[in-house]
């Protein structure tokens, strides 16, 4: 994961929400023809945000996904949007 995160490969940014008010944002990099999350923000229904990346892979509340993203289930978003949320959760 760290190799992808530190690579110069192009980044793409994604959003997904559910009917319970939870949301996930991802920064992904292509590897082996698939998009892999290298940074991830999870926002709970009560608006508590947690972030995951290679230096913080998991905690008691969640984890950085270890599977390729199923991008057909996601909405692509601007990188600036992801960065604003990422910085706000730091």
Secondary structure, 3 states (H helix, E strand, C coil): CHHHHHCCCCEEEEEEECCCCCEEEEEEEEECCEEEEEEEEEECCCCCEEEEECCECECCCCECCCCCCCHHHCEECCHHHHHHHHHHCC
